[in-house]
Amino acid sequence: MEKIPEKTIGTVGQCIYCGTTSGKLTTEHIIPLGLNGPWKLAEASCGGCADVTSAFEMAVLRKTFGTTRTALDFPSRRKKERPKELPLSIEREGQAETVSLPVTDYPATIGMPHFAAPAYFDGRHDHRLRTVGFTGVQVGGPSVKDIGGRLSAQRVSFTATFQPVGAFARLLAKIAYGCAVAAVGCDLSRFEESTCCPRSLARPMTSDVMSEVWGMMCRLRNPICTTSNIILKVGTCVYT
């Protein structure tokens, strides 16, 4: 997949997570570069916060979307280490099998959870993050139907692993927060009443924390994205 040209949205001059202006401030990608994210905020993250955000980003990029990123040839600092073939689970003549396909022949998919409303909105006392469904979407490569026909398979399946708990939720919160900063012109005074991002970095992700992200976006003059709640989930997307 063609890499989208990078673009710097603005220069912040302080860490958008903890507010510090001391020390070296690095560039922050709103959507991770590993997901082909082109938009950047300059001087927007201190070293300590960058270490935290990088840790949960890497968990998602490598475990949740690792196979898809390889199939789509998304940016990576370890491209030379990428495999030339990827495993695909199929069912053929009633037997489950795993076959290897060249990267260029692999049907790239992503699996996305469906989320229950945050506890803040429906009055639940149980603040655990909840999923209520799971959907697989093909985003590149030959069609699943064509691959299944070529392999004489009755079923093709994909597994998405969301691990560790909260990594994917934190990534969504980080993307939403980065979009919000970009939307208000990198004016951090607009977020003085919101503590959602510091909380998302410092404590386990809960339904209430994710509802704060929603509330922050709703307070913007022109909200551009929203997020919801995530729970640790391993799902299998099946195509027949």
C-alpha positions as CSV (number, residue, x, y, z in Angstrom):
1,M,0.0,0.0,0.0
2,E,1.3,3.5,-0.9
3,K,2.5,5.5,2.0
4,I,0.6,8.7,2.7
5,P,2.8,11.8,2.7
6,E,3.4,13.1,6.2
7,K,2.2,16.5,7.3
8,T,2.9,18.5,10.4
9,I,-0.4,19.9,11.7
10,G,1.2,22.3,14.2
11,T,3.9,22.9,16.8
12,V,2.7,22.5,20.4
13,G,5.8,23.5,22.5
14,Q,4.8,21.4,25.5
15,C,3.9,17.8,26.2
16,I,0.2,17.3,25.4
17,Y,0.0,14.5,28.1
18,C,1.6,16.0,31.2
19,G,2.1,19.6,30.2
20,T,5.8,19.9,30.8
21,T,7.9,22.3,28.7
22,S,11.3,21.1,30.0
23,G,13.6,18.7,28.3
24,K,13.5,17.5,24.7
25,L,10.0,17.4,23.2
26,T,9.5,15.0,20.3
27,T,7.1,14.8,17.4
28,E,3.9,12.9,18.1
29,H,2.0,11.1,15.3
30,I,-1.8,11.4,15.8
31,I,-2.3,8.0,14.2
32,P,0.7,5.8,14.7
33,L,3.2,5.8,11.8
34,G,3.0,2.0,11.9
35,L,-0.7,2.4,10.8
36,N,0.3,4.7,7.9
37,G,-0.6,7.7,9.9
38,P,0.6,10.9,8.2
39,W,-0.4,13.7,10.6
40,K,2.1,14.9,13.2
41,L,2.3,17.4,16.1
42,A,5.7,18.8,16.5
43,E,7.3,19.3,20.0
44,A,4.3,17.5,21.5
45,S,5.6,14.7,23.8
46,C,8.2,14.5,26.6
47,G,10.5,11.5,26.9
48,G,8.6,9.9,29.8
49,C,5.2,10.1,28.2
50,A,6.6,8.9,24.9
51,D,7.9,5.8,26.6
52,V,4.4,5.1,27.9
53,T,2.5,5.7,24.7
54,S,5.1,3.8,22.7
55,A,4.6,0.7,24.9
56,F,0.8,0.3,24.3
57,E,1.2,1.4,20.6
58,M,3.7,-1.4,20.0
59,A,1.4,-3.9,21.7
60,V,-1.4,-3.1,19.2
61,L,0.9,-2.7,16.2
62,R,2.6,-6.0,16.7
63,K,0.0,-8.3,18.3
64,T,-3.4,-6.9,17.0
65,F,-2.5,-5.6,13.6
66,G,0.9,-7.2,13.0
67,T,-0.2,-9.5,10.2
68,T,-2.3,-6.9,8.5
69,R,0.5,-4.3,8.6
70,T,2.8,-6.9,7.0
71,A,0.3,-7.7,4.3
72,L,-0.3,-4.0,3.5
73,D,3.4,-3.2,3.7
74,F,2.8,-0.4,6.3
75,P,5.8,1.5,7.6
76,S,8.1,-0.4,10.0
77,R,11.5,0.1,11.4
78,R,12.0,-3.7,11.1
79,K,10.9,-4.3,7.5
80,K,13.9,-6.5,6.9
81,E,12.7,-8.9,9.6
82,R,9.2,-9.3,8.1
83,P,8.3,-12.7,6.9
84,K,7.8,-13.5,3.2
85,E,4.8,-15.7,3.9
86,L,1.9,-15.4,6.3
87,P,-0.3,-18.1,7.9
88,L,-4.0,-18.5,7.1
89,S,-6.5,-20.8,8.9
90,I,-8.8,-22.7,6.6
91,E,-11.2,-25.6,6.7
92,R,-10.9,-28.0,3.8
93,E,-12.9,-31.3,3.5
94,G,-14.0,-31.0,7.1
95,Q,-10.4,-30.6,8.4
96,A,-8.9,-27.5,10.0
97,E,-5.6,-26.5,8.4
98,T,-3.1,-23.7,8.5
99,V,-1.5,-22.8,5.1
100,S,1.2,-20.3,4.3
101,L,0.6,-17.7,1.6
102,P,3.0,-15.2,0.1
103,V,2.5,-11.8,1.6
104,T,1.3,-10.4,-1.8
105,D,-1.4,-13.1,-1.9
106,Y,-2.6,-12.6,1.6
107,P,-6.2,-11.3,2.2
108,A,-5.5,-8.5,4.7
109,T,-8.2,-8.1,7.3
110,I,-8.8,-6.2,10.5
111,G,-11.1,-7.3,13.4
112,M,-12.9,-4.7,15.3
113,P,-15.0,-5.1,18.4
114,H,-18.5,-3.7,18.9
115,F,-18.8,-1.9,22.2
116,A,-21.5,-1.5,24.8
117,A,-22.3,2.1,25.9
118,P,-20.0,3.4,28.6
119,A,-21.3,2.9,32.1
120,Y,-21.5,6.7,32.5
121,F,-24.3,6.8,29.9
122,D,-26.4,3.7,30.9
123,G,-26.1,4.0,34.7
124,R,-24.2,0.7,35.2
125,H,-22.4,0.2,38.5
126,D,-20.1,-2.3,36.7
127,H,-17.5,-0.1,35.1
128,R,-15.7,-2.9,33.2
129,L,-15.1,-2.4,29.5
130,R,-17.5,-4.6,27.4
131,T,-17.7,-5.9,23.9
132,V,-21.0,-7.0,22.4
133,G,-19.9,-8.3,19.0
134,F,-17.0,-8.6,16.6
135,T,-16.7,-7.8,12.9
136,G,-14.0,-8.6,10.4
137,V,-13.3,-6.3,7.4
138,Q,-11.1,-7.0,4.5
139,V,-8.8,-4.0,3.7
140,G,-6.5,-5.3,1.1
141,G,-5.1,-8.2,-1.0
142,P,-7.1,-10.8,-3.0
143,S,-10.7,-11.4,-2.0
144,V,-11.3,-14.0,0.7
145,K,-13.7,-15.7,-1.8
146,D,-11.0,-16.0,-4.4
147,I,-8.5,-17.3,-1.9
148,G,-11.0,-19.8,-0.6
149,G,-11.8,-21.0,-4.1
150,R,-8.1,-21.3,-5.0
151,L,-7.5,-23.5,-1.9
152,S,-10.7,-25.4,-2.2
153,A,-11.6,-24.3,1.3
154,Q,-15.1,-24.2,2.8
155,R,-14.1,-21.7,5.4
156,V,-11.4,-19.1,5.9
157,S,-10.8,-17.5,9.4
158,F,-8.8,-14.8,11.0
159,T,-8.0,-14.2,14.6
160,A,-7.4,-10.8,16.2
161,T,-5.8,-10.6,19.6
162,F,-6.3,-7.6,21.8
163,Q,-3.6,-8.0,24.5
164,P,-2.6,-6.7,27.0
165,V,-5.8,-5.4,28.5
166,G,-6.4,-1.7,27.8
167,A,-3.7,-1.3,25.1
168,F,-6.2,-0.9,22.2
169,A,-8.4,1.3,24.3
170,R,-5.5,3.6,25.2
171,L,-4.5,3.8,21.6
172,L,-8.1,4.9,20.6
173,A,-8.0,7.5,23.4
174,K,-4.6,8.7,22.3
175,I,-5.8,9.1,18.7
176,A,-9.0,10.9,19.8
177,Y,-6.9,13.3,22.0
178,G,-4.4,14.0,19.2
179,C,-7.3,14.8,16.8
180,A,-8.8,17.1,19.5
181,V,-5.5,18.9,19.9
182,A,-5.2,19.4,16.2
183,A,-8.8,20.5,15.9
184,V,-8.4,23.4,18.4
185,G,-5.1,24.6,16.9
186,C,-2.8,23.1,19.5
187,D,-4.3,25.4,22.2
188,L,-4.0,23.2,25.3
189,S,-5.9,25.7,27.4
190,R,-9.1,24.2,25.8
191,F,-8.5,21.0,27.7
192,E,-7.9,22.4,31.2
193,E,-11.0,20.7,32.5
194,S,-10.3,17.3,30.9
195,T,-8.0,14.7,32.5
196,C,-8.8,11.8,30.2
197,C,-5.4,11.4,28.6
198,P,-3.3,11.6,31.8
199,R,-5.8,9.1,33.3
200,S,-5.6,6.8,30.3
201,L,-1.8,6.7,30.6
202,A,-1.6,6.3,34.4
203,R,-4.4,3.8,35.3
204,P,-6.3,0.8,33.9
205,M,-8.7,1.8,31.1
206,T,-12.3,1.7,32.3
207,S,-15.7,2.6,30.8
208,D,-15.7,5.9,32.8
209,V,-12.3,6.9,31.4
210,M,-13.5,6.3,27.9
211,S,-16.7,8.3,28.5
212,E,-14.4,11.2,29.5
213,V,-12.8,11.0,26.0
214,W,-16.3,11.2,24.5
215,G,-17.2,14.1,26.7
216,M,-14.1,16.0,25.8
217,M,-14.8,15.5,22.1
218,C,-18.4,16.7,22.5
219,R,-17.2,19.9,24.2
220,L,-15.2,20.8,21.1
221,R,-16.7,23.3,18.7
222,N,-16.3,20.9,15.7
223,P,-15.8,17.4,17.1
224,I,-14.0,15.2,14.5
225,C,-13.9,11.8,16.1
226,T,-15.2,9.8,19.1
227,T,-14.2,6.7,20.9
228,S,-15.9,4.0,23.0
229,N,-14.9,1.3,25.4
230,I,-12.8,-1.8,24.7
231,I,-12.3,-5.1,26.7
232,L,-9.6,-7.7,26.2
233,K,-10.9,-9.9,23.5
234,V,-9.8,-12.6,21.1
235,G,-12.2,-12.9,18.2
236,T,-12.3,-15.0,15.1
237,C,-13.7,-13.6,11.9
238,V,-15.1,-16.4,9.7
239,Y,-15.9,-16.1,6.0
240,T,-18.0,-18.9,4.4
